[in-house]
Amino acid sequence: MKFDKPWASSEGFMEQHQHYQSLQDQAYNALRSKIIYAELKPGTRLSAIGLEKETGIGRTPIRESFVRLREQELVETRPKSGTYVSKISMERAENACFLREKLERSVLIKCCSAATPEQKHRLEQILAESESLDHSETRRFFDLDNLFHETCFEIAGRHMLWDWMKSVNTHFERYNWLRMVSQDLDWEPIRGQHRRILEAIKKGDTDTASYLAETHLHLMPEEQGPVIALHPDYFELSKDSAI
């Protein structure tokens, strides 16, 4: 008597599930990116049918990606109307900023003792590329800013925390992007802070690293008002909002 291999059907199921999960991740990442980079503006209605035609991804994984986006309050579902891109919640942005400050303080202190010469060189490369950019390359500058911080989390052995933080950091990212593309934003203070962070890591200067972690994310408070004034329809303000 012959028996079917007990794992045959389960292997097929797993492959199917992984393919479906991959499509869901593709849909989620594409939509998340478009929302963060303001390619999809607050109030934009998201159509699963339209996105299926645009991306070639099926409606089911697209709808599942809506669930993940809704959990992060990047989209909202209006009864009998549809799914729409949400406004930027300044309350969520402020809380994410506070969280990052606390985490990055520990991360940068750890980097002072843990960073290898190769890892320090990697930070140097990121900073050098950032310093070579001009103001026509805003997207790359923004991505390198994030990459510098992500690399610090990797050096400290806390990359899992960075991945987790991405799920709660989205409104802060959206605010930062609009801040970045607002008129006359000077990139030099950001570059200068990164250079000082790198020097502290190279010297093992934990006191300076700790201080910079607490101040680096607060380079923009005076810019909050002008950013909101330029993009008033993008924001849902909290009471006494001040990042």
N, C-alpha and C positions, 0 to 999 in steps of 0.2 A: 504494500500500500504506500502511495506517495503522498507526502504532505507538502503544501506550499511553504516556502520559507516564511517563518513568522514575522521576519523583519521587512519583507519585501514591500508590503502595503504601507508600513509605517515609514519606510525610507521615502516612498513616493509622497506621502502626506507631508513629511518634514520638508522636502524640497519645495512642494507647493506652498507650504506655510512661509518658508524663508523668502520665496519669490514674492509672495503677497506682502510680507513685511517690508521687503526692499522697496516695493512700489509705494507703500504707505509712507515709508521714510522719505522717498524721493519727493512725493507730493508735499509732505509736511515741511521738509527743508526748503523746497522751492518757494512755498507760500510764506514761510517764516522770513526768508531772506527778502522777499519782495515787500513785506510789511515793514521790516526793520529799516530797509533802505528807501522807504517812502515811495516805492514804485506802485504800491497799492495804498491809496490814501484813506484816512478814516472816512467811514461812510460808504466805501465801495462795496457793492453787493457781489458776493462770491457765488458763482453758479457752478455746481458740480458738472453739469452738462457742458457748459462753456469751457471749463478747465479741462475736461476730458478731451474735447476737440483740440484745445491749445497744446496740451502736453502729451496726449496719447496714453495717459494713465487712466485706468477704469474709474467709473464713478464711485465704486465701493471704497477703494483705498483713499480716494479724495475726500469722501465724506468722513472716513475714519480720521483723516488728518485734521478735519474741522474740529473734531472732538478734542484732539491734543491742543490745538490752537485756542480753543475755547477755555480749556483748563488754565492756560496762561493769560487769559483775558485779552488775547490779541484779536479775537473775533467775538461777536455776540450774535445770538440767534433771536430774531424778533418773531413772535408768534404770527403765523399766517402771512409772513412777509419774506423771510429768508435769513441768510447769514451775511453779516456785514463786518468789515474791518472796524475795530474799536478805536476810540481815541486813546492817546497816550495818557495813562494815569500817572500824574505826578506823585501821588501817594505811593504807588508801587515803585516808581523810579527812585524816590527818596529812600525807601526801605532797602532797595537793592544796593544803593550807594552806601548806606550804613553797613550792610552786611559785607560788602566787598572790602570796605575799610578794615573791618575787624579781621577778616580772613587774610588779607594781604599783609597785614602787620606780621602775623605769625609766619607767613610764607617767606617774606623778605628776610626776616631774622634767620630762618632756616637756611635760606640761600647763602647767607654769609659764611656758613660753616660747611655747607654741602656741595657748593658749586665746584665742579672740576674745571681745569683749564679749557677743555673742549666746550663745556657749557657756557663759560664766560665768553669764549670766542663766538659762540652762537648768538648770544645777546648782543655782542659787538656788531655782528653782521646785520642783525635786524635793525639796530640803531643806525648803522651806516647807510643802509638802504633808505630808511626813513628820512635821514638828513639829506639825501640826494634828490628827494622828490620836490617838485614844484606844485603850485596850487591848482594845476590842472589835473592832478592825480589824487584827488581827495579820497576816492574809494580805497586805493592802495594804502594811503597813509592811515586811514581808519583801521584797515585790516592789520597793518603792521603794529599799530598801537595795541590792539587786542592780542596779537601774536606775542609781543614782548611780555605781556602779563601772563599769558597762558604758559609760555616757556618758563617763567619763574615758578609757576605752580608745578610744572613737570620736574624742575630741579629739586623742589622741596618734597617730591614724592606725593603730591596732592592733586594729580591731574583728575582724579575721580571727582574731587570737589569742584574743579573748574567745569567739568561736564554737567554736574548737578546744578551749579550756579547759573549756567546758561538758561536753564528752564525758569529761573526766577528773576533773571536779569534783563528780560526782553524790553521792558518799558524804559529802563535806564539806557539800553542800547539805542532805542528809537530816539530818545531825547538827545543822546550824544551825537547821533548821525545828523539830526537837524541842526544841532549846534555847530557841527563840523562844516556843514554846507551854507551856514548863514554868512552874510557878508562880513568881510574884514576880520574874520577870526584869525588871530595870530597863532601859528603852530609852534613858534619857538619856545614858549613856556612849557609845552608838553614835551618837546624834544629835550629841553634843558633838564626837566625833572627826570626823564628816563636816563639821561647821561649821569646825573647825580646818583640815581639808584644803582646803576651799573658800577660806578666808582665805589660806592659803599659796599657792594657785594664783593668786588675785587679786593678791597682792604679788610673785609671781615668786620666792617664797622656797623655793629648791630644797632647802636643808638641812632645813628643817622638813618639807617634803613627803616627803623621803627617810626621815626619822625616823618620821613618822606611818605610812608604808607598812609599815615594819618592826614597828610596835607595834599597828596597828589590828586585825589579825586575831587578835591575842592578848588580846583583851578577855575571852575566855571560859574560860581554863584552870581557874580556880577553880570554874567552873560545870560542868565535865565530870562530876565525881563525882555531884552531885545529878541531872543529866540522865540518866545511866546508871542511877542508883538508881530513878528514876521509871519508866524504860522498859527494864528489864533484858533483856526478850525481844527487843529490837530490835537488840542489838549483838553483833558478833563482835570481841572485844577483841584488840589486839596486845599483845605483851609490853611492859610498862612504858609503856603508852599514856598520852600526855599531849599534847594538841594545843597 
